[in-house]
Amino acid sequence: MKFSIYDIATGQITRQMDCPEDMIDMQVQSGEAYIIDVADDSTHYIMAGAFAPFPSKPSEGHTWNWATKTWEDLRTIEELRETKWSEIKAARTAVFDAPLETPHGIFDSDSESRTFIESTIVLLQTMAARGSAGTVNFILFDNSRVTLNLEQMSTVGLLLGSKIQTAFDVSADLRADIDAATTSEQLEGIVWPSTL
């Protein structure tokens, strides 16, 4: 028969075993009790002699309090600020890397693609400075191909720069909000705008 042995004071399942029912009492130590059956001790505890599921963990920073049977965030305000800033930086990077819509098509905008756009503009500027009105073939986000001149590539570059600068400005404003926050509730209210 399968049993779960638990700490009476906390309800924490300390071990589980399969043994004859007449031998289970020998396995239980002082301050412990048991119930018949088993459950995952990472998702359940014992309350009022029955399995109870842990409520959803609000965040990775929360720790289970066995006395109150609740999740608690024991991080300092500085730790919470750093966690929030990491979230904002990740959101900013996602904006940087999101495809770039332009009048000439949708461009990839990951780090490598941004560098390629910039170097292509420099190439066309150099060609123009030497008296050659050249064009380049560019592979777009959907893998289609487009031929662009300096003016068109400059438009792409301006739109890319504007997107990057806007994301930096938003993150700077949010960083100021993070630094000014004094409670976890205030920090929870700081989120990357969904419209950007």
N, C-alpha and C positions, 0 to 999 in steps of 0.2 A: 504494500500500500504506500502511496506517496504522501509525504507530509511537508509542510512548511513550518519551520521553527522561527519564532520572531521575538524581538525584544518587547516586553510588555509595556515599558515606559514610553517607547517611541513608535512602536508598530513596525520597525524596520525588520525586514526578513533577513535573518542572519545566515540561514542555510536551509537546504532542501534535501530530502533523502527519501529513499525507497526502502522500507523495512517492514517486518511484521508489526501489526498494531500493538501486540503485547510487549514490544521492545522499545516503542517510541519514548516511553517515560524515562528510560535510561539515557536517552540522548538529550533530554531537556535539562538545561542548567538553571541555577537560581536566577530569577528575573526574566525567565523565558516562558513561553507557552507555545503551543502548536495548533495548527488546524490541518484537517485532511485536505489534500490536493495541493497543487503547486501553481505558481504564476511567476512570470518574469519579474525578478526582484529589481530590475532597472526601470520598470514601468508601474509596479504595484507595491503597496505596503499593506499592513493589516490595521484596520480600524473597526472597533466594536466586534472583533472576532471574525471579520470577513475581509476578503481582498478589496482594496480600494485603489483605483488608478490615480497616479500622480496627475494633477492638472497640467495643462500645456505649459511648458517652460517659456516664459516671456522672452528671454534672450540667453545667449551663451554665458553672459556675465552673472546670471542668477544662480543662487545656491539654495538647495532645499533646507528648510529649517524644520527639524524633526519635532521640536517642541510645539510650534504653532501650526505645523502641517501646511506651510505656505512657501512659495518661492520668494527669496529676498535678494536684492542686489546690494552686495557689500562693497562694491567698488567705490573709491573716493571720487569726488567731483572732478579731480584732475584726470583720473582714469576714464571716467565717463566722457569727458571732453575729448580725450585722445581717440576713444572709440568712435565718437560722433564725427570727428574730423576725418578719420579713416573712411567712414561711410561717404562723406561728402566728396573726398578725393576720388573714391571709386566711381561715384556718380558723374563727377566731372570728366574722368577718363572715358566713361561710356559715351558722353556727349562728344568728346574729341573724336572717338573712333566710329561714331555713327556715320552712315553714308551721307554724303554732302549733295544736296539738291541744287542744281544750277540750271540756267537756261540752255546749257549745252549737254545736259544729261546728268545722271546721278553718279558721283565719283566715290570710290572707296576712300575712307578717311582714317584708316589706322595709321600708326606711326610711320611705317615704311611708305605708305601711299602719300602721306603729307610731305615727306621728304622728296618723293619723286615729283610731286606737283611743283614744289618750290624749285627743284633743280631744272625742271622743264621750262619754267618761266625764265630762269636765268639764261638757259640755252637760247631761247627765242630772243631775249633782250640782247644777248651778245651778237646773235646773227643780225638783228636789226641795226645794231651799232656799226656793223661792218657792211651795211648796205644791202643785206639780204632779207627780204620779207618771207621768211620761212614758215613752215607749218610742221606740226607733229601729229602722229597718230597716237591716240590714247585709248586704252581699254577701260571701259566703264564698269560700274558695279555689276551690271547684268551681263557682263562679258561681251557686250556689243562694242563696236569700234567707231571712233569719231575722229575727224581731222580738224585741228584747231590752229588758229594763228595766234600771234602775240596778244592782240586785244582780247580775244576770247579766253585764252589761258590766264590773262591778267584778271579777268572777271572771276574766273574760278578761284584764283589766288586771293582776291579780295573777299569773296564769300567765305573761303576757308579761314582767313585771318579774322574775319568778323565773328565767325562761329567760335573760334578759339578764345578770342578776347572777351566775348560775352560770357563764356563759361568761366573764364578766370575772374571776371568782375562779380558774377554771381557767387562763386566760391569764396571770394574775399569778403563779401557782405555776410555770407553765412559763417565764415570764420570769426568775424567780429561778434556775431550773435552767440556763437559757441563760447567765446572768451567771456562774454558778459553774463552768460547763464550761471545761476547759482544753485539750481536744483535739477534733479533728474527729469522732472516733469517738463521743465523749460527746454532741456536738451532733446527730449522726445519730440517736442513740437517743431524742432528745426529739421526740415526736410528739403531735399532738392526739388525745385519746381517741376511739375509734370509737363508743363508746356514748353520747356526749353529743349 
